[in-house]
Amino acid sequence: GKRTQLLKGLPATSTVEENSAAGVSVYDFNVTVSPLASEGIAILPTIVNSNPLTEAFDIESKGGLEFRVVTTGNPVLDYEIMPKSFDLQIFVEDTAGRTDLNILTIQVTDKNEHPVFRGNMAIETVTIYVLEGTPPERIYQVDAADPENAKLKYSLLPATVPFLIRESGAIFSTKEFDYEKDPHCYFLNITVTDPDGLNSTKTVNIIIININDERPYFTTKQRIYRIPEEQSPGTTVANITAKDPDDEDSSSRLFYSIQSSDRYFSINPATGVLQVSRRIDRDALPLRLHPNISLIVQVEDSPSSGHPSEMEITIIIDDINDNPPECNPSVFRKEANENTTPGTFLVDLRNYCKDIDVDPSNNQFSFTGLSGFGSNNFALESTVSGRLVMTGTVDLENPANPGVEVYTLTVRVQDIAHPNYSSKYPFYISLDNIIYIYIRIKPVNEFFPVFRNLSYVFSVSEVTKVGSSIGRVHAIDQDWPPTVITYSIVAGAGSRDYTNIFWISPTKGDVRILARLDYETTQKHIFIVQASDQEKSTTASVTVSVLEVNDEEPVCSPNFYSLQIPVSLAVGTNINGFRIECKDRDSDPRSFRYFIDEGNENSHFIFSPSAGSNTSRLILASRFDYESGVDTNLIYSLRVYITDDNLLSARDKTTHLTKTGTVTLSIRVIPNPTTATTTTPGFTVVTKRENLYSASAWYVPFVITLGSSLLLGLLGYLGLLLLSRLRARCPPAGKAPGAALCHFTFYVSSQTMTKLNTVFDGEARDPVTGRMYEFNTRSGARRWKKSNEPLQPVLAVQVTSSATDSSGQGTSREEAPSKKEPSEKREGLTAAKKPAAKPSTGQAEMPGQAGLRLQKKKEESENRELSSPA
């Protein structure tokens, strides 16, 4: 709409006092409406905005076209913490569409406010406690403030009290208080005033606390007390009283305690009542020797750092007959065999019973009242001795016996003096103590277990599953109570392949099989079972008859075969003379049936006979017709089934087990042969071998391992022996200069080795040394010929090699002396290899040695034979 001057008196500035209540008028203004606005104002004057933003002001109508701005009281205007000026934007619109927007500025003016207390005094009345005897000091700090931050003045009323307040607000005491002379409580009015005279007042309470300065004293005069023993805890012994001079005008607050190290009594710390705190036993140490108890009772007027006073009292403990006879143990357990003879002594009760009362008149007792089920078999010799003996016999197996294994007997141990057990034994209503005697009749193993049958026979099918139960054995024992019988297999129950075929339940006697039964291998198993009651045992035989079941498949040979036939083979011909032969371990040879299940297209092939025999031939049943397209295959893969149900009727075949063997044939048809040739059909025999480990053949790997270990040990021993021989024949290098090396002779021959001929039938001269030597023309052995020459040979390594002659004989030898010579007389020889031929008759043989060096030797060494070790 068009803006026109509608707000009369605006813009303007006005003031308002802080803390003004809601509804206080701040400024009045009018609204002028144009003649065209017949209906007056469309939008009443409204504060549409303020700077700063606030809701402390609102516009009210005074009637007609007069309006005023008032305070809302939310929030309350505060000059100290809020803005000092607010600009309000006032908007109005009449019905003719004219509008006006003007600003009213409101300034907040300050107002003097009352001072305020802070801290605890602002929310509650403060109470201050002052101990009597405390010297003058500051006791409290008043905290107050003026909203206008003006300086405040503190004052205190009434002025006669011994307190003052300073300009800082600190309250001080002006004297040292005496609780007995001064008032016990003061009420102070604290006033705080600002410079304009506005003030606030609060009350402070001051309480004077009394302190103890007097020692309490006992008012009880009695010092000796007497009580009987065994008083229950909490029993009052004495009431100790005392007074405190500080508390003459009221009841004393005193604290009682026992200062001596006593464990029998306690005192109430507030009332002084002396009570029994635990059991007091006159018959136990130390009261058994010293029945008087001395106590130091202390009273003080403060639980800590008070004024104490002490008093000694004596309590005498009187003895009463409070202990019945006691037996330790009070329960006896004895054993007696069922065949124990009458009169046998069992137990002497007096050795285990006593009365611990101090007074001798109270510790006398007797044994009476032997009772219990079966007590007629037992008796006490006398009431004084307490000896229990057996008077009857007990046979557990006797039918007249009640069958009780444990007899429970009771014997009363009675105190002769008048008893008083109420304190120590509150539930003890009789005048005696009870001894329990349990006598166990020990069974004697008199009977052997007995099997119901001397032998058992079980018939079991050979196809029974492993783990199945095949029967049960049972044994009984006449001993009472019944003993646990344990079953076991002690002999038999094994076979060649299995150590244990059968197993028996140790507790139930249930016999089960652990391995598959085979009628064809063993038709009957016999083993021995034992029943034992841990001491005695008996045996019975068990026979397991294996029932035959048709569980073996026919096995035919060959089970695979390949054939080739001409296309023109005559009908009825036994194809290539082929036949199969079948065996079945559990079926008659006449029980076989043969039929071709797969691959026999156009039914060209049959087996004859088709049933009733363990052999059958392959017959061509119809001619091949490839020209008209009836036959198209040249290779037939036949799958032949052989069943063992030929001898069964049609009804039996539905109930009996039938096994089937399989043979596979491959037949190749050769079309239109041009040349009639006689061929031998080729075939392939497939043999399948499978090595299976049997647990019963554990010894096979053991023997192999043991044999291998022994062989390795023997080879090692031979190696060590050879090494030691080599060391013996070969001295270490460098030990002696000129020492000869070892002699080795190697024989290489194409013929069998024969024994060396020791006849030397030829002689020759060594071309190097010039010495004569003898040789054997057959074996080649040589030796130096005896002579008077002073020369002597030294050990040397000599190696000869020879080729095999036309007769197949040849040798390779190493020549060496047969005995070692002293090192100081040896010379080294250098050996060389030279071919040597077998010498003919009458011709000298050369040793084929080169580089020999000789030195003198004794005569006896020259005559030694030179031989080669084999």
C-alpha positions in Angstrom: 0.0 0.0 0.0 1.0 3.6 -0.1 2.9 4.8 2.9 1.2 7.8 4.7 1.7 9.4 8.1 -0.7 7.3 10.2 1.3 7.1 13.5 0.9 10.4 15.3 3.6 11.1 17.9 6.2 8.9 16.2 9.1 8.8 15.8 9.8 9.6 19.4 12.1 8.8 22.4 10.9 7.7 25.8 12.5 6.3 29.1 11.6 3.5 31.4 13.1 2.6 34.8 14.9 -0.7 35.3 13.2 -3.5 37.2 9.8 -2.2 36.0 7.0 -4.6 36.5 4.9 -6.0 33.6 2.3 -3.6 32.3 4.1 -0.3 33.1 3.3 2.3 30.4 6.3 3.5 28.5 4.8 5.8 25.7 1.4 6.8 24.2 0.6 7.5 20.5 -2.4 7.8 18.2 -3.3 6.4 14.8 -4.9 8.7 12.1 -7.1 7.0 9.5 -8.0 8.6 6.1 -11.6 9.2 5.1 -11.4 6.5 2.5 -10.8 3.9 5.2 -14.4 3.5 6.3 -13.8 0.4 8.2 -10.8 1.8 10.2 -7.5 -0.1 10.8 -6.7 -3.3 9.0 -3.5 -4.2 10.9 -3.2 -2.8 14.5 0.1 -1.2 15.5 2.6 -4.0 15.9 6.3 -4.1 16.9 7.8 -5.8 13.9 11.4 -5.5 14.9 13.7 -4.2 17.7 17.4 -3.3 17.9 18.7 -5.0 19.9 16.2 -7.8 19.7 14.0 -8.1 22.8 10.5 -9.2 24.0 10.5 -6.8 26.9 7.9 -4.5 25.3 4.4 -4.8 23.8 1.6 -2.5 22.4 -1.8 -2.2 24.1 -4.9 -0.4 22.9 -6.3 2.4 25.1 -9.5 2.6 23.2 -10.4 3.9 19.8 -7.3 5.0 17.9 -5.2 5.5 21.0 -2.4 3.0 21.9 0.5 2.7 24.3 3.8 0.8 24.6 4.0 -1.2 27.9 6.6 -3.5 29.6 6.1 -7.3 29.4 8.2 -8.2 32.5 9.9 -11.0 30.4 12.7 -10.3 30.7 12.9 -7.8 33.5 14.9 -4.8 32.5 18.2 -4.6 34.3 20.4 -1.5 33.8 23.6 -3.2 35.0 23.6 -6.2 32.7 21.2 -5.4 29.7 21.4 -2.8 26.9 20.7 0.8 27.9 18.5 1.6 24.8 16.1 -0.2 22.5 14.8 0.9 19.0 11.3 -0.5 18.3 9.9 -0.5 14.8 6.1 0.0 14.9 4.0 -0.9 11.8 0.3 0.0 11.1 -2.1 -0.4 8.1 -5.6 0.9 7.5 -8.4 -0.6 5.5 -7.7 1.7 2.5 -4.3 0.0 2.2 -2.2 2.9 3.6 0.7 1.8 5.9 3.1 3.5 8.2 6.4 2.4 9.9 8.1 4.5 12.6 10.6 4.1 15.3 10.2 4.5 19.1 13.5 4.8 21.0 13.2 3.6 24.6 16.1 4.4 27.1 16.4 2.3 30.3 17.2 4.5 33.4 19.2 3.3 36.4 17.5 2.7 39.8 19.3 2.3 43.1 18.8 -1.3 44.5 19.3 -2.9 47.9 22.6 -4.6 48.6 22.5 -8.4 48.4 24.3 -11.1 50.5 26.3 -13.8 48.6 27.5 -17.2 49.6 25.8 -19.3 52.4 24.2 -16.2 53.9 22.2 -15.6 50.7 20.4 -19.0 51.1 20.4 -19.9 54.8 21.1 -18.8 58.3 24.7 -19.4 59.1 25.7 -21.2 62.4 29.2 -20.8 63.7 30.6 -23.1 66.4 33.3 -21.7 68.8 35.1 -23.9 71.3 35.4 -22.5 74.8 38.8 -21.3 75.7 39.5 -20.2 72.1 41.4 -16.8 72.0 39.9 -13.9 70.2 40.1 -14.4 66.4 38.2 -14.0 63.1 35.4 -16.5 63.1 33.5 -15.7 59.8 33.7 -13.5 56.7 30.5 -11.9 55.4 30.2 -11.7 51.7 27.8 -8.9 50.2 27.6 -6.7 47.1 25.8 -3.7 45.7 24.2 -3.9 42.3 25.5 -0.4 41.5 29.0 -1.5 42.7 28.8 1.1 45.5 30.9 0.8 48.6 29.0 -0.9 51.4 29.0 -0.4 55.2 28.7 -3.4 57.7 27.2 -3.2 61.2 26.3 -5.7 63.9 23.5 -5.8 66.5 23.2 -6.1 69.5 26.2 -4.0 70.3 26.7 -5.7 73.7 27.7 -9.1 72.4 31.5 -9.9 72.5 31.8 -9.7 68.7 32.5 -7.0 66.2 32.5 -6.7 62.4 35.0 -4.7 60.4 34.7 -2.8 57.2 35.7 -5.8 55.2 32.8 -7.8 56.6 35.0 -10.0 58.8 33.4 -11.0 62.2 35.8 -11.3 65.2 35.3 -12.6 68.7 36.5 -10.1 71.4 37.1 -12.5 74.3 37.9 -16.1 75.4 34.7 -17.8 76.2 34.0 -19.9 79.3 31.2 -22.5 78.8 30.4 -22.6 82.5 30.1 -18.8 82.8 29.1 -17.3 79.4 26.0 -17.9 77.4 26.1 -21.0 75.3 24.5 -19.3 72.2 24.6 -15.8 70.5 22.3 -14.4 67.8 23.9 -11.6 65.6 22.0 -9.3 63.2 24.4 -8.4 60.3 23.3 -5.3 58.3 24.9 -4.1 55.1 24.1 -0.5 53.8 24.8 1.3 50.5 25.6 5.1 50.3 21.9 6.0 49.6 20.8 4.3 52.8 19.4 1.1 51.3 20.3 -1.9 53.4 19.8 -5.7 53.9 20.0 -7.7 57.1 20.8 -11.4 57.9 21.2 -13.4 61.1 24.3 -15.3 62.2 24.0 -17.9 65.1 27.1 -18.5 67.2 27.2 -21.6 69.5 29.8 -22.1 72.2 31.0 -25.7 72.6 31.9 -27.1 75.9 35.3 -28.9 76.5 36.1 -31.5 79.2 38.6 -30.5 81.9 37.5 -32.8 84.8 38.4 -36.5 85.4 35.4 -39.0 85.8 35.2 -41.3 88.9 33.6 -44.7 89.5 30.4 -44.9 91.6 30.4 -48.8 91.8 31.9 -50.0 95.1 31.9 -53.8 94.6 35.3 -55.3 93.5 34.8 -59.1 93.6 32.3 -61.1 91.6 31.5 -64.9 91.4 29.9 -66.7 88.5 29.5 -70.4 87.4 31.3 -71.6 84.3 29.7 -72.2 80.9 27.6 -69.0 81.1 26.2 -68.2 77.7 27.7 -65.2 75.9 25.8 -62.0 76.8 25.3 -62.9 80.4 25.6 -59.8 82.7 28.3 -60.1 85.3 28.3 -56.6 86.7 27.1 -53.0 86.0 30.0 -50.6 86.3 28.9 -46.9 86.8 30.9 -43.6 86.9 30.3 -39.8 86.8 31.9 -36.9 85.1 32.1 -33.6 87.1 31.8 -31.7 83.8 28.3 -33.1 83.3 26.7 -32.5 86.6 23.6 -30.8 85.1 23.1 -33.7 82.6 23.8 -37.4 82.1 27.5 -38.0 81.6 28.8 -39.2 78.2 31.4 -41.7 79.4 33.3 -44.4 77.6 34.1 -47.7 79.3 36.8 -50.3 78.3 38.8 -53.2 79.6 42.5 -52.5 79.6 43.7 -56.0 80.7 44.3 -58.7 78.0 41.1 -60.6 78.8 39.2 -62.8 76.3 36.3 -64.0 78.4 34.5 -60.7 79.1 33.5 -57.5 77.3 32.1 -54.2 78.5 29.5 -52.0 76.8 31.5 -48.8 76.1 28.4 -46.6 76.6 26.6 -48.2 79.6 29.4 -50.0 81.5 27.6 -53.3 81.6 30.2 -56.2 82.0 29.2 -59.3 80.0 30.4 -62.8 79.2 31.8 -62.6 75.6 32.8 -66.2 75.0 32.7 -69.6 76.5 34.2 -70.0 79.9 35.4 -73.5 80.5 36.6 -74.2 84.1 37.9 -77.6 83.0 40.3 -76.3 80.4 43.6 -74.5 80.8 44.4 -72.0 82.1 41.2 -71.8 84.2 41.7 -75.5 85.2 44.7 -74.3 87.4 43.8 -70.6 87.9 40.0 -70.0 88.2 40.3 -66.3 89.2 40.2 -63.6 86.5 41.4 -60.0 87.2 40.2 -57.2 85.0 41.3 -53.5 84.7 38.2 -51.4 83.8 38.8 -47.9 82.5 36.4 -45.0 82.1 37.1 -41.8 80.2 35.1 -38.8 79.2 36.3 -38.8 75.6 37.0 -41.6 73.2 40.4 -40.0 72.5 42.6 -37.7 74.5 40.1 -37.7 77.4 40.6 -37.9 81.2 40.7 -41.7 82.2 40.1 -43.4 85.5 40.8 -47.1 86.2 39.5 -49.8 88.6 40.5 -53.5 89.2 37.8 -56.1 89.7 38.2 -59.9 90.3 35.8 -62.6 88.8 35.9 -66.1 90.4 34.8 -69.0 88.1 32.9 -71.8 89.9 33.1 -75.3 88.5 29.9 -77.2 87.5 29.4 -80.7 86.2 29.0 -79.6 82.6 30.9 -82.4 80.8 29.5 -85.8 80.0 31.8 -88.7 79.4 33.3 -88.4 75.9 34.8 -91.0 73.7 37.3 -90.2 71.0 36.5 -91.5 68.6 32.8 -91.8 69.4 32.3 -93.9 66.3 34.1 -97.2 65.9 34.3 -99.2 62.7 35.4 -102.8 63.0 35.5 -105.7 60.6 34.9 -109.4 61.3 34.9 -112.2 58.8 31.7 -114.0 58.4 33.2 -117.2 59.9 34.6 -115.5 63.0 34.4 -117.8 66.0 32.3 -116.7 69.1 34.3 -115.1 71.9 36.5 -113.1 69.7 37.4 -109.7 71.2 36.5 -106.7 69.1 37.2 -103.4 71.0 37.9 -102.0 74.5 35.8 -98.8 74.8 37.3 -97.6 78.1 40.6 -96.9 76.4 38.9 -94.3 74.3 36.5 -92.6 76.9 37.1 -90.0 79.6 35.4 -87.2 81.6 37.3 -83.9 81.8 35.4 -82.4 84.8 37.8 -81.0 87.4 35.9 -82.3 90.4 36.6 -86.1 90.7 33.0 -86.7 91.7 32.0 -85.5 88.3 34.2 -87.7 86.1 33.0 -91.2 87.0 31.1 -93.1 84.2 29.9 -96.6 83.2 28.9 -98.5 80.0 25.4 -99.7 79.7 22.6 -100.4 77.2 24.2 -102.4 74.4 21.5 -102.3 71.7 21.0 -102.3 67.9 19.9 -104.7 65.2 21.8 -108.0 65.6 23.1 -107.0 69.1 22.3 -110.6 70.2 25.6 -111.6 68.4 27.6 -109.2 70.6 28.0 -108.5 74.4 29.9 -106.3 76.9 32.0 -108.2 79.4 31.1 -105.7 82.2 29.9 -102.1 82.6 33.3 -101.1 84.0 35.6 -102.6 81.5 33.7 -101.7 78.3 35.1 -104.7 76.4 33.0 -105.8 73.4 33.1 -109.4 72.3 31.4 -111.5 69.6 29.0 -114.1 70.9 27.5 -115.6 67.7 28.4 -116.5 64.2 27.2 -114.8 61.0 27.0 -116.7 57.7 26.0 -114.3 54.9 25.0 -117.2 52.5 22.7 -118.8 55.1 19.1 -118.1 54.1 18.1 -117.7 57.8 20.6 -114.8 58.0 19.0 -111.4 57.6 21.6 -110.5 55.0 23.0 -107.5 56.9 26.6 -106.7 56.2 27.0 -103.9 58.7 25.7 -104.1 62.3 25.0 -100.8 64.0 25.4 -101.1 67.8 25.0 -98.3 70.4 26.4 -98.2 73.9 25.5 -95.6 76.5 28.3 -94.0 78.5 26.6 -92.5 81.6 27.9 -89.9 84.0 27.4 -90.9 87.6 27.2 -87.4 89.1 24.1 -85.3 88.5 24.8 -83.7 85.1 24.3 -80.1 84.0 24.5 -80.0 80.3 22.1 -77.3 79.4 24.7 -74.6 78.8 27.2 -76.6 76.8 24.7 -78.9 75.1 21.5 -77.0 74.8 19.8 -79.9 72.9 21.2 -82.6 75.1 18.1 -84.2 76.9 19.6 -87.5 78.1 22.0 -88.1 81.0 24.4 -90.2 78.9 26.6 -90.1 75.8 26.2 -92.5 72.9 28.9 -94.6 71.3 28.2 -95.9 67.8 29.9 -99.1 66.8 29.7 -100.3 63.2 30.8 -103.9 62.7 31.1 -104.9 59.1 30.8 -108.5 58.4 33.5 -109.1 55.8 32.4 -111.6 53.2 34.6 -114.5 52.5 34.9 -115.7 48.9 33.9 -119.3 49.3 32.4 -120.2 45.9 33.6 -120.3 42.3 31.6 -118.6 39.6 29.5 -121.1 37.7 28.4 -120.8 34.1 24.8 -121.7 33.4 26.0 -124.0 30.6 29.2 -125.9 30.4 29.4 -125.0 26.7 27.7 -122.6 24.4 26.9 -123.0 20.7 26.1 -120.0 18.5 25.1 -120.2 14.8 26.1 -117.2 12.9 25.7 -116.3 9.2 29.0 -115.6 7.4 27.6 -112.2 6.3 26.9 -111.0 9.8 28.2 -107.4 10.2 31.4 -106.8 12.1 30.5 -105.6 15.6 27.2 -107.5 15.8 26.3 -109.5 18.9 26.1 -113.2 18.3 25.2 -114.4 21.7 25.7 -114.1 25.5 27.2 -116.2 28.2 26.2 -115.9 31.8 27.7 -117.0 35.1 26.5 -116.8 38.7 28.3 -116.7 42.1 26.7 -118.1 45.2 28.7 -115.8 47.5 26.8 -113.0 49.3 26.8 -110.2 48.6 26.9 -110.9 44.9 30.3 -110.2 43.5 31.1 -108.5 40.2 31.8 -111.2 37.6 34.2 -110.2 34.8 34.2 -112.1 31.5 37.2 -112.6 29.2 38.4 -114.8 26.3 41.4 -116.8 27.4 42.0 -119.1 24.4 41.0 -119.3 20.8 39.1 -116.6 19.2 41.8 -116.1 16.5 42.6 -117.2 13.0 45.5 -117.1 10.6 44.7 -113.6 9.5 43.3 -112.1 12.7 44.5 -112.3 16.2 41.1 -111.7 17.7 37.9 -112.5 15.7 35.6 -112.4 18.7 35.2 -110.0 21.7 33.3 -110.4 24.9 31.8 -107.7 27.1 33.7 -107.8 30.4 30.5 -107.0 32.4 27.6 -108.4 30.4 29.2 -111.5 28.7 27.9 -110.3 25.3 29.9 -111.9 22.5 30.6 -109.9 19.3 32.5 -110.5 16.1 35.5 -108.2 15.3 36.3 -109.6 11.8 34.3 -110.9 8.9 33.4 -114.6 9.1 34.1 -116.7 6.0 32.4 -120.1 5.7 34.7 -121.1 2.9 37.8 -120.6 5.1 36.6 -121.8 8.5 33.2 -123.4 9.2 33.6 -123.5 13.0 35.4 -121.4 15.7 36.0 -122.7 19.2 37.3 -120.6 22.0 37.3 -120.5 25.8 35.7 -117.8 27.9 36.5 -117.2 31.6 34.3 -115.8 34.4 36.2 -114.3 37.3 35.2 -112.7 40.6 38.7 -111.3 41.0 39.8 -114.2 43.1 38.3 -117.3 41.6 37.5 -118.2 38.1 35.9 -120.8 35.9 35.8 -121.4 32.1 33.4 -122.6 29.5 33.8 -123.4 25.8 32.0 -121.4 23.1 31.5 -122.9 19.6 30.5 -120.5 16.8 29.2 -122.4 13.8 29.4 -120.3 10.6 26.4 -120.6 8.4 27.0 -120.6 4.7 25.6 -117.7 2.6 26.0 -117.1 -1.0 28.4 -114.2 -0.7 31.0 -115.1 -3.2 30.8 -113.8 -6.8 31.6 -116.1 -9.8 35.2 -115.4 -11.0 35.7 -116.1 -14.6 38.9 -116.4 -16.7 39.6 -114.6 -18.8 37.6 -111.6 -17.6 38.6 -109.6 -20.7 39.2 -110.8 -24.2 39.6 -109.4 -27.8 38.7 -111.4 -30.9 38.6 -110.9 -34.6 36.3 -112.8 -36.9 35.6 -112.8 -40.6 32.2 -111.5 -41.7 31.5 -114.7 -43.4 31.9 -116.9 -40.3 29.4 -119.8 -40.4 26.5 -119.7 -37.9 27.1 -122.1 -34.9 30.8 -121.7 -35.0 32.7 -121.5 -31.7 34.3 -118.1 -32.3 38.1 -118.5 -32.3 37.5 -121.5 -30.0 36.9 -119.0 -27.2 35.5 -120.2 -23.9 35.3 -118.9 -20.4 35.7 -120.9 -17.2 34.2 -119.8 -14.0 34.7 -120.6 -10.3 32.6 -119.8 -7.3 33.8 -120.7 -3.8 30.4 -121.2 -2.4 28.3 -122.4 -5.4 28.0 -125.6 -7.4 29.5 -125.5 -10.9 26.1 -126.3 -12.3 24.6 -123.1 -10.7 26.1 -120.8 -13.4 23.9 -119.0 -15.9 25.5 -117.0 -18.8 23.8 -114.1 -20.6 25.0 -111.1 -22.6 23.6 -107.9 -21.2 25.1 -105.2 -23.3 26.5 -104.7 -26.8 24.9 -107.8 -28.5 23.2 -106.0 -31.3 20.9 -108.1 -33.5 21.7 -111.0 -31.1 24.6 -112.4 -33.1 26.3 -114.0 -30.2 25.3 -116.5 -27.6 27.0 -118.7 -25.0 26.6 -122.4 -25.1 25.7 -123.9 -22.8 23.9 -121.0 -21.4 23.5 -122.6 -17.9 24.4 -125.6 -15.8 28.1 -125.7 -16.4 31.2 -123.8 -15.2 32.5 -123.5 -18.8 30.8 -122.0 -21.8 31.8 -121.3 -25.4 31.0 -118.2 -27.5 28.9 -119.2 -30.5 27.9 -117.1 -33.5 24.1 -117.3 -33.5 23.3 -115.4 -36.7 25.0 -114.2 -39.8 26.1 -110.6 -40.3 24.3 -108.6 -42.9 26.1 -105.4 -43.7 25.0 -105.2 -47.4 21.3 -104.6 -46.5 22.2 -102.3 -43.7 20.9 -104.5 -40.9 24.4 -104.5 -39.3 26.5 -101.4 -39.1 28.9 -102.0 -36.3 32.2 -103.7 -37.0 33.3 -103.7 -33.3 31.1 -105.3 -30.7 31.7 -104.7 -27.0 29.9 -107.4 -25.1 29.3 -107.4 -21.4 28.6 -110.9 -20.2 27.0 -111.6 -16.8 27.4 -114.9 -15.0 25.0 -115.5 -12.1 25.0 -118.4 -9.6 21.2 -118.9 -9.3 20.7 -121.6 -12.0 19.8 -124.3 -9.4 17.3 -122.1 -7.6 13.6 -122.2 -8.3 11.7 -119.1 -9.4 10.4 -118.8 -5.8 13.8 -119.2 -4.2 15.4 -116.6 -6.5 13.3 -113.9 -4.8 14.6 -114.8 -1.3 18.1 -116.1 -1.8 21.1 -114.0 -2.3 22.5 -114.0 -5.9 26.0 -113.0 -6.9 27.0 -111.9 -10.4 30.4 -112.1 -12.2 31.3 -110.0 -15.2 33.3 -110.7 -18.4 34.0 -108.1 -21.1 34.6 -109.2 -24.7 35.7 -107.0 -27.7 34.9 -108.6 -31.1 36.1 -107.0 -34.4 34.4 -108.2 -37.6 36.7 -108.2 -40.6 34.6 -107.5 -43.7 35.1 -109.4 -47.0 38.6 -111.0 -46.6 40.2 -111.4 -50.1 42.6 -114.1 -49.1 41.8 -116.9 -46.8 44.4 -116.8 -44.2 44.7 -118.8 -41.0 45.1 -116.4 -38.3 45.8 -116.8 -34.7 43.5 -114.5 -32.8 45.3 -112.0 -30.6 44.1 -111.6 -27.1 45.0 -109.6 -24.1 44.8 -111.0 -20.6 44.5 -108.4 -17.9 45.7 -109.6 -14.5 45.0 -107.3 -11.6 47.1 -107.7 -8.6 46.6 -105.8 -5.5 48.9 -105.8 -2.5 47.0 -105.6 0.7 48.6 -105.3 4.1 47.3 -107.7 6.7 47.5 -106.8 10.3 48.3 -110.4 11.1 51.4 -110.2 8.9 53.2 -107.8 11.2 56.2 -110.0 11.3 57.0 -109.5 7.6 58.2 -105.8 7.9 59.8 -106.7 11.2 61.9 -109.5 9.7 62.8 -107.4 6.7 64.0 -104.5 8.9 65.9 -106.9 11.2 67.6 -108.6 8.3 68.6 -105.3 6.8 70.0 -104.1 10.1 72.1 -107.3 10.5 73.4 -107.1 6.9 74.5 -103.5 7.3 76.2 -104.4 10.6 78.0 -107.3 8.9 79.2 -105.1 6.0 80.4 -102.6 8.5 82.3 -105.2 10.5 83.9 -106.6 7.3 85.0 -103.1 6.4 86.6 -102.5 9.8 88.3 -105.9 9.6 89.7 -105.1 6.1 90.9 -101.7 7.3 92.7 -103.2 10.3 94.4 -105.8 8.0 95.5 -103.0 5.6 97.0 -101.0 8.5 98.8 -104.1 9.7 100.4 -104.8 6.3 101.1 -101.1 5.5 103.2 -99.2 7.9 102.5 -95.4 8.1 104.3 -93.3 5.6 107.4 -91.6 6.7 108.1 -93.9 9.7 111.3 -95.4 8.3 113.2 -94.2 5.3 113.4 -96.7 2.6 110.6 -98.8 4.0 108.8 -100.9 1.4 105.2 -100.3 0.4 102.5 -103.0 0.7 102.3 -105.7 -1.9 99.0 -106.2 -3.7 98.3 -108.9 -6.3 95.2 -108.7 -8.5 94.0 -111.7 -10.5 91.9 -111.1 -13.6 90.8 -114.2 -15.3 88.1 -115.2 -17.7 87.9 -118.7 -16.4 87.1 -120.1 -13.0 89.8 -119.7 -10.4 91.7 -122.9 -9.6 94.0 -123.8 -6.8 97.6 -122.6 -7.3 100.1 -125.3 -8.2 103.0 -125.2 -5.8 105.3 -127.3 -8.1 107.9 -125.0 -9.7 108.7 -126.7 -13.0 110.7 -123.9 -14.7 113.5 -121.4 -14.0 114.7 -118.1 -15.5 117.0 -115.1 -14.8 115.8 -111.7 -13.9 117.2 -109.3 -16.6 117.5 -106.5 -14.1 119.0 -108.1 -11.0 120.6 -111.1 -12.8 119.3 -113.4 -10.1 117.7 -116.8 -10.9 114.1 -117.5 -10.0 111.8 -120.5 -10.3 108.3 -120.4 -11.7 105.2 -122.5 -12.1 104.2 -122.8 -15.8 100.5 -123.2 -15.0 99.8 -120.7 -12.3 102.7 -118.3 -12.8 103.9 -118.4 -9.2 107.6 -117.5 -8.7 110.3 -117.7 -6.1 114.0 -116.9 -5.9 116.2 -119.8 -6.5 118.4 -120.8 -3.6 122.0 -119.7 -4.0 125.1 -118.7 -2.0 124.9 -115.1 -3.3 125.2 -112.6 -0.5 122.7 -110.2 -2.0 119.2 -110.0 -0.3 116.0 -108.4 -1.8 114.0 -105.6 -0.2 110.2 -105.4 -0.3 108.9 -103.6 -3.4 105.6 -103.1 -5.1 105.5 -105.3 -8.3 102.5 -105.2 -10.6 102.2 -107.5 -13.6 99.5 -107.6 -16.2 98.9 -110.4 -18.7 96.5 -110.9 -21.5 94.4 -114.0 -21.9 95.9 -116.4 -24.4 94.1 -118.5 -27.0 93.3 -121.1 -24.4 91.4 -118.5 -22.3 94.0 -118.5 -19.5 95.5 -115.2 -18.1 96.8 -113.9 -14.8 97.8 -110.6 -13.3 100.0 -110.8 -10.3 101.9 -108.7 -7.9 105.1 -110.1 -6.6 106.3 -109.5 -3.1 108.2 -111.4 -0.5 106.1 -113.4 1.9 107.7 -111.9 5.0 108.5 -108.3 6.0 112.1 -107.5 6.5 113.7 -105.1 9.1 113.4 -101.5 8.0 117.1 -100.9 8.4 118.0 -103.5 5.8 115.4 -102.5 3.2 115.8 -100.5 0.0 113.1 -98.9 -2.0 112.1 -100.4 -5.3 110.2 -98.7 -8.1 107.7 -100.9 -9.8 106.9 -100.7 -13.5 104.3 -102.5 -15.5 105.2 -104.7 -18.5 103.2 -107.2 -20.6 104.1 -110.8 -20.0 103.1 -113.8 -22.1 102.7 -117.3 -20.8 106.0 -119.1 -21.2 106.2 -122.3 -23.3 107.7 -125.5 -22.0 111.4 -125.2 -21.6 111.4 -121.5 -22.1 112.4 -119.1 -19.3 109.5 -116.8 -18.0 110.4 -113.1 -17.3 108.8 -111.6 -14.2 108.1 -108.3 -16.1 109.5 -106.1 -13.3 111.4 -102.9 -13.9 113.2 -100.4 -11.9 114.2 -102.9 -9.2 116.8 -101.9 -6.7 118.5 -104.6 -4.6 120.6 -104.7 -1.5 122.2 -107.3 0.5 120.2 -109.6 2.7 120.7 -112.6 4.9 121.0 -115.9 3.2 117.9 -117.2 4.8 115.8 -114.3 3.3 117.0 -115.1 -0.2 115.6 -118.6 -0.1 112.0 -117.4 0.7 109.2 -118.0 -1.8 107.7 -115.1 -3.7 104.0 -115.7 -3.9 101.0 -113.6 -4.6 98.0 -113.6 -2.2 94.8 -114.7 -3.8 
